[in-house]
Amino acid sequence: MKRPIVLSSILLITVFELTFAVHATSFVKNTEISLGSLLDELVSYDAVVSYPSPSYKAAQVSSYDRRTVSPTKPGWFANNDGFGFVRLDSIEGRVEKVLFEKDGPGVITRIWLTTSDKRGILRIYFDGSSKPEVIIPAYDTSLFPVQIGQPLSLTHTHYQKDLSKTGGTTCFLPLPYAKSCRITFEETSETAKAAHYYQIGYRSYVPGTKVKTFTLEEMKFLKGKIALVNERLLNPPVFTQGTKSVSSVSHSNVSLQLPSGNRAVCSLHISISGFKADDYKTIMNQSWLRIDFDGARCVYAPLANFFSGGKEAPAIHNWYFSSDGKGCLDSRWVMPYKQKAVITIEKAKNLKYEATITAFTKPMKWTQNMLYFHSTCRAEQGIPVNNDADSNDNLDWNFTTLQGRGVYCGDLLSVYNYCPDWYGEGDEKIWIDNDAFPSFMGTGTEDYYNCSWAPVVPFDTSFGGAPTAEEASSHGKNAFYRMRNLDVIPFNKQLKFDIEMLSWHKGKVDYETTVFWYGK
């Protein structure tokens, strides 16, 4: 009797994998948003090429210092970021600190937490219920009642297993809700004075959007799909189907004209060879990738920034990019166009090397909501950083400003830090459209990039990492990158991303940013 059961299970898993693979590479819109549909979307490269329908607003709540009210009032750079919350609730004789409360329909897309003492109880309530659906026995999403798995659940560097010790986690398991969601934390008497930092990213859908509320029962039913999502995030698919186009090998600029018509680049591979080993970083920084779609320049960035995590051009591997640190570069962004596309490598002068461009394209009908892929850079040297949050000299440095309609999908921050230690104390502030206050108000640079407790050590995950941390003190060369899946940010008129220039010691930094988004 055991053999037929095993064969049946294998057949079921095989059919599931085939179905899942179709959803992962060609996003199918669902009439109802659910945990299952969101898992499909999370690993669909096609999902972000169009402005979302049904539409939603992306935003974040966090433990930012509540003295931060307006750039025209004192406290705009206030930095006591571990004690902000919504309110205190008294429930059945216990006090619960409300971290998040929103009316639906919506989805929690990211929960980032860290503290110096994890003891306590985290609860998640849905749709106005007086009973929590999720109870976590610590300030720690790795203790979710049903195993989430990696990389949907990340454990930060500097993590200590003892619950009375320091530790942080990031959870990317989507938590949909039809009517409302509330997240609370019950502290113990021992942890009442400990800072509890958090960022909770979410989507708010337009009224009437059909959303199926998260339950642990459904999560258990979908444990096979969750396991496959984790596996796919760790091992992104290699697209070799469709029309293959390869450039000729050349020591001068290299260009590749792609097939005409309604199509999309589904994978891009660049190979650099024939160079002296000592020249590699220079080649990667002085050679620029340019992509023109339908006659407009949409991508323009150094190879090191676009493919390889910053100026040091290290090996990296995430959902959208792979680089071996030796000249083998891969991008998995889907890039649609109406009629024509040209990919060019503008090569470094006086450096001899060979480059080839290989692209796979597929037919993709251009729709009303479809957007072009973009990537651009911004750099500034000698930016002043300050260690006094109350100083009149503090600066919000503009990471990027994007105009028009689009979807923000990720970024790279490459740094040279002249200060003796941590430079990234400042919070990110992301303004969307007509915001009177930032939709995303952060708690620190390392928190935005899914780690905690600076100084940073190098790490690499599907959703980003810190590919470069030259010195343990954070002095010198550093780099962070973040890739967004369900936590992309749609905007209709403008997206403005500022970051506070706060540090542990006064000094200067050089910043170079590269951003990835879809837009008109």
N, C-alpha and C positions, 0 to 999 in steps of 0.2 A: 504493500500500500504506500510506502514512503516514496518509491520511485516516481509514480505518476504525480504526486503532490509536488515534488521537486521540479519535474518537467513543467508542470502548470505554472509554478512560480516564475521559472525562467522565461516562459513564453509571455507571462503578464508583464514582467520587467522589460522584456525586449520591445513589446508593443508600446509600453509607456515611454521608453527611451526614444523610439522613432517619432511618436507624437510630440514629445517634448522638443526634439531636435527641430521639427518644423516650426514650432512656436518660437524657438530661440533665435532662429535665423530669419524668420519672416513674421513680424508681429501681427497678430490677429486681434482686432478690437473686440472686447467682450461687452455684452449688453449689461452685465452686472459686474461690478468691481468686487473682487474677493481675494482671499489669501492666495488661491490658486492662480487667478489671472495676474496678480501682482508678481508672483514668482516667475511667471512666463515673461512679463514685461522686464523684470530685473535682469534677465539674461538675453534680451532681444536687442541686437544692434540696430534694428530697423525702428525701434519704438521712438527714438528721439529725433528722427529726421523730419518730423512734422510737429507743428504746434499742437499741444495735446487736445484731444477731444474724447470725452468731455473735459472741458477746461477746468483748471484749478489754480489756486494761489499757493505757492510754496512759501513757508515761513519757518521761524525757529523761536522757541522760548528758551531761556537759559538763566543761570544763576548770576547774571551780570549785576554789578553794583547798582542798586536802585537810585542812587544819587545821580546817575546818568539820565538826564531828562531831555536836554536840548543843547545843540552847539552854541546857543546864545546865552546859556545859563551856567553857573558854576557846577562842577561835578561831571562835565562831559567826558573827562578822562579818568574818573574815579575807578579805583582798581581793587576794591575789596570784593572780588568776584565770586566768592564761595558761599555767600549768605543770602542771596536773593531768592525769593519764592513768591507764590501768588498770595497765599493766606494760610492760616492754621484752622483745621477742622477738628471738632470734638466728636468722635464717633464711638459709641458703646464704651465710654469711659477712657478711650485712648485719644491721644493727640496726633493727628496726621498733618504733616506739612505738605500742602498742595504745590506740586512742581509744575503741573500742566493741567489745563482744563479748557477744552474747546468743544463747541457744539458742532455737530456733523452736518452732512456726510464728510468724512475725511479719512486720512491714513497717517499713522505714525511711520515715518520712513527711516529715521535714525535716532538712536538713543546713545549719547556719549555721557559717561559718568566717571568721576574719580573722587577720591577722598583719602584722608590720612587714617581713617578708621571706618571700615565697611560694615560694622555691626548695626543692626536695625532691620526694618521690614519695608520692602518696596511693594506697592500694590497698584494694580491697573484695573480701573473700573470702566465698563462700557455701557452706553445707552441709558444712563441714569440709574443703573442698578445699585442697590445698597450693598451688594456683595461683590467683591473683586473677582474678576475672572482669572487674574494672574497674581500670585503671591510669591515674591522672591525673598528668601530669608537673609537678605543683605543688600547693601548698596552696590550691586554687582550683577549685571545681566548674564554673566556666565553661569549663574545658578538658576536660570530660567527653569520652570518646572518640567518642560519637555526639552530634550537636547536640541539645540539649534545647530551646532556644528560650526566648523571653520570653513570659509572665512566670513560667513554671515555673522559670526560672533568673534570679535577681535579682543585679545587680551593685550593691554598696553605693556610696553617696556617699563621697568621699575616696579612691576607687580609683585606683591608679597602675598603668599597664599593665606597666611593667618588673617582672619577677618578683622582682628584688631589692628592690622597693619595697613600700610599704604597700598593702593591698587586702583586701576582703572580699566574699563572695558567699553567697547562700542558695539552696539547691536544694530544690524541692518535687516532683521526679520520684519517684514511689513505687518502692521497691526491696523487693519481697516475697521471702521466703525460707521454705522448707519445714522446714529443720532448724536452721540457725544462720546468723549473720552476724558477720563481724569486719572492722573498719575500722582500718587502720594508717597511720602516716606515717613515712617514712624521711627524716630530716633530713640536710642536708649539714653539713660541718664549719663552714661559714660561718653557718649558721642555728641551730646547736645552742643558742645562748644567747638566741635570739629567743623572745618569748612567742607561743605558738600557741593562740589562743582557739577554742573550738568548742562547739556545742550540737547534739546529734543526737537528734531526737524519733523515737519508734518506738511500734508496737503489739505487744503480746504476746497472741496468741490462745490460747484454751483448747486443751489437748492434743487431737489428733485432727482439728483443723480442716484442711481441704484447702487448701494453698497451693502455687501453682506458682512455683518459684524464678526470679528475674530472670535473664535472659541478654541480652547485647548483640544477639544474633541476633533475639530476639523484639522488642527495642526498634526495630531497623531495620525489621522487618516492620510495626510499628505507627507508623512515622514520620508517616503521614498522619493517624492519630488524634491523635498528640501535637501536630501542627500545628493541628488543629481545637480541641483543648483550649486551647491558647494563645490562639487567636483568640476562643474563647468567653469565656475569662477577661477578655480585654481589652474585649470587646463583649458584655456579658451580655444574654441574651434579654429582650425586653420582652413581658410577659404581658398580652395584651388579649383572651384567650379566656375563656369562662366567664360567670358572672353578674356584671354590672356594677352597682355601687351608688354613687350620688353624693349627697352631702349638699347642703343648700341653702346659699347664700351668706349669711353673717351677721356682724354686728359683735359679737355676744356668743358665748358658748360654742357650739361646733358639735359635734353628735353624729350618728353614722351607725349605724343598726341594720342588721345584715347578715342575709341569708336564713337561716332556721332549718334545723336538721337536721345530719347528719354532713357537714361541709364544711371547707374550708380557705381562708384568704386566701392567694392566690398572688402578688399584688402590691398595693402601697399607694402612692397618689400624693396628696400634699398640695400645694395651691397657696396661697400667701400673696400678696395684692395690695392695692392701695389704701392704701399706707402711705407715709410720708415716708422718703426714703432713709436719713436719719440715725437712724431708729427701728428699722431692720432687726435689728441685733444684739440690741437690747433685746427686741424681739418674740420672737426666736428663743430667748432665754434665759429669758424670763418666761412663755412659753406652753408648757404641758406636754401631751404626748401621753399619753392614758390608753386602754388597751384592756382590756376585761373579757371573759373567756371563761367561759361557763357560770356567770355570777354571781360570778366571782372576779376581782379586779384583778390582771392579770399583767404589764402594761406601764405604767410611770409614769416619764417622763423628759422633760426639756426638749427641745424640737424641735432646738435646736442640738446637743445631745449625741447624740440618737437618729439624726438624719439627717446632721449636717453637721460632724462632726469637732471639736466643742468650742465654747468660749465665743465665739470670733471668727467662728463660722458661715461658714467659707470654702467655696469650691467644692471638692467631692471626688468621686471616682469609684472604686469598687471593686466586688467581686463582689456585695456585698449592698446597697450604698447608692449613690445619686447625688444630688448637690445642685449647682445652678448658682451658689450664693452670692447669689441674687437672689429666692428664694422658691419655686423649683420643686424639690420634694423627693420622692425615690422610694426605696421599700424593696422588696427582693425576697425577704425571709424568707417561707417557707411557714409559716402559722400555723393549725393544725387546731383544730377545736372540735366538741363533741358535739351541742349543741342551739342555742346562741345566742351572738352576739358583738356588742359595741357598741364603736365607736371614737369617742373624744371628744378634742377640742382644748379644754383649759381655757385661755382666752385671757388675755393680759396686761391688767390693769386700766388704764384711762385712756389706752389706745393704740388708736386707730381703725384697723382694717384688716379685710379680708375674707379668709375662709379657706374652702376647699372640700376635702372628702375624697372621693377616688375609690378604690374597692376592687374588685378582681376576685376572685371566689371560685369554687371548683370542688368537686364532690362528692369526699369522701375518707372512706372507711370507717374508723371508729375501731377500732383493734386493741389487744390487751393491752399491747403495748410502746409505744404512741403517747404522746407528751408534748406539753404546752402550751408555747408560746413565751413567754419572759419577758425583761424588761429593766428594771433598776432602777439607781438612782444612790446614791452616797455622797460626801459632801464634808466637808472639815475644813480650817480655816484655821490658819496659824501653826504648822505641824508642824516640830519641830526637826530639822535635818540636821547630820551631824557629819563631819569629815574625818579622824577618827582611828578606824581599824578596831578598835583595842584598847581603846577607851574603854568605861567602864561605863555611859555615858549613851546608847549606841546603841539604836535603836528599829526593830523590825519593825512597819511600819504595815499594818493590815489593808485590803487592796484590796477584798476581798469574802469573805463566807462564805455558802455555799449549803447548804441542808439537804435531805435526801431523796434521791431518785433522779433523775438528770438527765444532760445532756450540755452541757459548757461550750464555747461557740462563738466568743467574742471579747470585746473590751473597748476602751474609750476612756479615756485618761488626759489630763485637762486640767489644766494647771499654771500657777500664777503663782510665779515663782522670785525670791525676794528676795536670793539670793546673787549675787556678782559674776560667777560662771561656772557650770560644769557641776554639776548637782544630782543626776544619775541614776547615780551610781557603784554604788548598791546592787543586789543580786541579787534576783530573784524567787524565792519559795519556795512551791510549790503542793503542798499536802498533800491526799491523796485517801483517803477512808474511814479506815482504821486505820493509816495510815502511821506508822512509827517515825522515818522520815527523809523529807523531801519527795520525792515522785516526780519533781518538776521543781525542780532546783536550778540557778539561772541564773548569769550572769556580768556582768550590768549591764542597765540599763533600755533603752539603745539596742539591745543585742543581742537582747533579747526582742522588740523591735519591728522586727527585720529590717534594721537598719543597723549601723554601727560607727564607731568613732573620733569620739567627741563632741569639740566641740560639734556639734550636729545642724543640717543645712540642710533646708528643706522638701522633701518628696518624696511621691509618691502612686503606689501600686501596687494590683494586684488584691487582695493579701493585707494591705494596710494602708499606713501611712505616717506622716509627720509633717506634718500640714496647717498647723501654726503653729509658727514659730520666730522670735519677734519681733526678737531681737538675735543677732548672730553669737556672742556670748559665752554664750548661753543664759540671760542675765538676762531677767526679764520674762515675757511670755506664751508658753506652749509647749503643744503637744498632740501626742499619739501615738495611733494606733489600730491594732489587729490583728484581722484576720478569719481564722478557722480553717476549713479544708476537711477534708482527711484528718487533720489534726492536732488535731481536736476531742478533748475529754477527758471520757469517761464517768465517772460516779461513782454509787455505790449508796447511800451514807449521807450523805456530806458532802464538799464541796470547800472548802478554806480557802486563800486566796491572800494571802500576805503579801509585802511588798517592803521591803528594807532602806533606811533613810533615811541614806545615805552620800553625800557630795558632795566637791568639791575644796576648798571653804572652808566653815567652819561658818556656819550661818545658819538661815533658815526658808523654808518653801514652803507654798503653798495647793494642795491636791490635790482634784480632783473626778473620780470614776470612774463610768463607765457600763458595765454588763456585759450580755452577751447569752447566753442559754442556754435549753435546753429542760428542762422538769421537770414533776413532778406538780402 
